[in-house]
Amino acid sequence: MRDSCFSDEDLQMRDVAREFAQKEIEPAGRQLDKSYDADLFRDLWKKAAKLGLLGVMVPEHYGGVGGSPVALTLIIEELAAADAGFAVSMSMNWFAQCMLITVGSSAQMEAFLPMISSSDALPAAACATEPQGGSDVESVRRCGPGCISTTYRKKDGGFVINGTKNFITNGGLAGLYLVLATADINAGGAAASTFIVPGDSPGIAVGGIEDKMGIRSSQTAQMIFDDVFVPGENLLGEEWLGLEYVELAMIFSRGAVGGIAVGIARAAFEEALAYARERVQGGRPIIEHQGIGFMLADMAIMVEAGRSMVHRSALASLDFDIEADERFRLSCMAKVFCSDMAMKVTTDAVQILGGYGYTRDYPVEKYMRDVKVTQIFEGPNQVQRVDILERL
Ligand SMILES: Cc1cc2nc3c(=O)[nH]c(=O)nc-3n(C[C@H](O)[C@H](O)[C@H](O)COP(=O)(O)OP(=O)(O)OC[C@H]3O[C@@H](n4cnc5c(N)ncnc54)[C@H](O)[C@@H]3O)c2cc1C
């Protein structure tokens, strides 16, 4: 269906993503789900880079394709419908790019955007979460002293970073880390700044790789920063405004998580619909049993509603006539609604496939495992509801 809010360029990029997702990402994602292989992931990443998918919103003169946030949501749905893990790795790359584009100086964009958007790019990672918490920006702000234990101090015209970050998507693979650290452990989030840390900086180590329930094609690692030095020009924006910058990027990224959830839900719905048309029980295809038919109708309604919320949030994200608080609220709403919706849709898809849905012979069990994390990361849905409530 043609929708007037999409440009021809948006739709062309979606079509490129769809073809790549179906041909390359889906089979590789199945393989990576069974057994992770960093070389296979890197190979896929390079292919995505060559198609221009890494730097969707990055201006052309910094190695990207200069697309819109709407193009990004169309692409993320296609990637996630094929393999959510790959879409998650890609979305964290975009998160880092968003921070650089919205806050970075032109010298920083020139130096770092090509590293994470061009055809030989490595993934980027964003490091906020810590062992004792800290992933949710608002709760870090509320929690105060001791809430961030990763610190920085000034030295030789630059900064020295020390601390441990948990659950870092693309951790260990990344060419660039954006790291949130505080100048004063007693001031916590209020004294937090964000630093651009090249992946080959001395003192960076992988503490461990997570063995996860889903999105197994996306590497998640604990990252240790031990006396890591960055020059002064690697401070992103101004000191002590680190949390504000993360929140700005979340106007895009939480909506993108909604888009990932919509992609997974769509794939689960399509699988369940096809199965329900073929599977015969009680002398007729199960879709003709009203209990199943109504489930499928509800799934279709929910996917469509979620997609509309994601597109609304993407369209609003760059509309500066809308207050930042409202744009943030819309992205939280899209994230919460779509992730809860997709959890229900994928669970129902397993139900519709009956015993077969519970086996690895069909992809619906993978969709159900993959989607769970969308209710948890980028701030769990309980905390998002707090964020939304505060902005009503
Ligand atoms: C696969 C994966 C990838 C990730 N990638 C990244 C990444 O790239 N970068 C990064 O920085 N982080 C990343 N994270 C971290 C993720 O954002 C956090 O795990 C998430 O925000 C939850 O934080 P937590 O695990 O500390 O849970 P907690 O904050 O301890 O929450 C535990 C439970 O308590 C609830 N809760 C907490 N506070 C409240 C409250 N105020 N009111 C009501 N309920 C509350 C939560 O909803 C949750 O159910 C990733 C996590 C996973 C699993």
Ligand as a Chemical Component Dictionary entry (heavy atoms), coordinates in Angstrom:
data_LIG
# 
_chem_comp.id                   LIG 
_chem_comp.type                 NON-POLYMER 
_chem_comp.pdbx_formal_charge   0 
_chem_comp.three_letter_code    LIG 
# 
loop_
_chem_comp_atom.comp_id 
_chem_comp_atom.atom_id 
_chem_comp_atom.alt_atom_id 
_chem_comp_atom.type_symbol 
_chem_comp_atom.charge 
_chem_comp_atom.model_Cartn_x 
_chem_comp_atom.model_Cartn_y 
_chem_comp_atom.model_Cartn_z 
_chem_comp_atom.pdbx_ordinal 
LIG C1  C1  C 0 20.179 -7.852 24.912 1  
LIG C2  C2  C 0 20.414 -6.562 25.613 2  
LIG C3  C3  C 0 21.080 -5.541 24.960 3  
LIG C4  C4  C 0 21.344 -4.344 25.627 4  
LIG N1  N1  N 0 22.066 -3.360 25.000 5  
LIG C5  C5  C 0 22.453 -2.259 25.699 6  
LIG C6  C6  C 0 23.347 -1.302 25.133 7  
LIG O1  O1  O 0 23.767 -1.430 23.977 8  
LIG N2  N2  N 0 23.740 -0.261 25.891 9  
LIG C7  C7  C 0 23.309 -0.087 27.175 10 
LIG O2  O2  O 0 23.695 0.888  27.802 11 
LIG N3  N3  N 0 22.441 -0.968 27.749 12 
LIG C8  C8  C 0 22.013 -2.059 27.040 13 
LIG N4  N4  N 0 21.171 -2.986 27.626 14 
LIG C9  C9  C 0 20.739 -2.786 29.006 15 
LIG C10 C10 C 0 19.253 -2.561 29.125 16 
LIG O3  O3  O 0 18.903 -1.302 28.649 17 
LIG C11 C11 C 0 18.909 -2.796 30.611 18 
LIG O4  O4  O 0 19.070 -4.171 30.881 19 
LIG C12 C12 C 0 17.503 -2.386 30.907 20 
LIG O5  O5  O 0 17.375 -1.003 30.819 21 
LIG C13 C13 C 0 17.073 -2.830 32.296 22 
LIG O6  O6  O 0 18.016 -2.478 33.243 23 
LIG P1  P1  P 0 18.454 -3.554 34.343 24 
LIG O7  O7  O 0 18.787 -4.792 33.594 25 
LIG O8  O8  O 0 19.473 -2.923 35.201 26 
LIG O9  O9  O 0 17.131 -3.829 35.142 27 
LIG P2  P2  P 0 16.606 -3.071 36.446 28 
LIG O10 O10 O 0 16.664 -1.595 36.199 29 
LIG O11 O11 O 0 17.274 -3.646 37.626 30 
LIG O12 O12 O 0 15.087 -3.506 36.448 31 
LIG C14 C14 C 0 14.627 -4.782 36.961 32 
LIG C15 C15 C 0 13.101 -4.755 36.976 33 
LIG O13 O13 O 0 12.626 -3.724 37.852 34 
LIG C16 C16 C 0 11.771 -2.844 37.147 35 
LIG N5  N5  N 0 11.980 -1.460 37.582 36 
LIG C17 C17 C 0 13.170 -0.802 37.691 37 
LIG N6  N6  N 0 12.972 0.468  38.081 38 
LIG C18 C18 C 0 11.639 0.621  38.224 39 
LIG C19 C19 C 0 10.794 1.715  38.584 40 
LIG N7  N7  N 0 11.282 2.924  38.876 41 
LIG N8  N8  N 0 9.457  1.512  38.605 42 
LIG C20 C20 C 0 8.927  0.306  38.297 43 
LIG N9  N9  N 0 9.676  -0.760 37.950 44 
LIG C21 C21 C 0 11.001 -0.603 37.893 45 
LIG C22 C22 C 0 12.133 -2.998 35.676 46 
LIG O14 O14 O 0 11.041 -2.671 34.843 47 
LIG C23 C23 C 0 12.504 -4.465 35.587 48 
LIG O15 O15 O 0 11.325 -5.221 35.405 49 
LIG C24 C24 C 0 20.877 -4.164 26.950 50 
LIG C25 C25 C 0 20.173 -5.200 27.595 51 
LIG C26 C26 C 0 19.956 -6.390 26.948 52 
LIG C27 C27 C 0 19.228 -7.487 27.675 53 
# 
loop_
_chem_comp_bond.comp_id 
_chem_comp_bond.atom_id_1 
_chem_comp_bond.atom_id_2 
_chem_comp_bond.value_order 
_chem_comp_bond.pdbx_ordinal 
LIG C1  C2  SING 1  
LIG C2  C3  SING 2  
LIG C2  C26 DOUB 3  
LIG C3  C4  DOUB 4  
LIG C4  N1  SING 5  
LIG C4  C24 SING 6  
LIG N1  C5  DOUB 7  
LIG C5  C6  SING 8  
LIG C5  C8  SING 9  
LIG C6  O1  DOUB 10 
LIG C6  N2  SING 11 
LIG N2  C7  SING 12 
LIG C7  O2  DOUB 13 
LIG C7  N3  SING 14 
LIG N3  C8  DOUB 15 
LIG C8  N4  SING 16 
LIG N4  C9  SING 17 
LIG N4  C24 SING 18 
LIG C9  C10 SING 19 
LIG C10 O3  SING 20 
LIG C10 C11 SING 21 
LIG C11 O4  SING 22 
LIG C11 C12 SING 23 
LIG C12 O5  SING 24 
LIG C12 C13 SING 25 
LIG C13 O6  SING 26 
LIG O6  P1  SING 27 
LIG P1  O7  DOUB 28 
LIG P1  O8  SING 29 
LIG P1  O9  SING 30 
LIG O9  P2  SING 31 
LIG P2  O10 DOUB 32 
LIG P2  O11 SING 33 
LIG P2  O12 SING 34 
LIG O12 C14 SING 35 
LIG C14 C15 SING 36 
LIG C15 O13 SING 37 
LIG C15 C23 SING 38 
LIG O13 C16 SING 39 
LIG C16 N5  SING 40 
LIG C16 C22 SING 41 
LIG N5  C17 SING 42 
LIG N5  C21 SING 43 
LIG C17 N6  DOUB 44 
LIG N6  C18 SING 45 
LIG C18 C19 SING 46 
LIG C18 C21 DOUB 47 
LIG C19 N7  SING 48 
LIG C19 N8  DOUB 49 
LIG N8  C20 SING 50 
LIG C20 N9  DOUB 51 
LIG N9  C21 SING 52 
LIG C22 O14 SING 53 
LIG C22 C23 SING 54 
LIG C23 O15 SING 55 
LIG C24 C25 DOUB 56 
LIG C25 C26 SING 57 
LIG C26 C27 SING 58 
# 
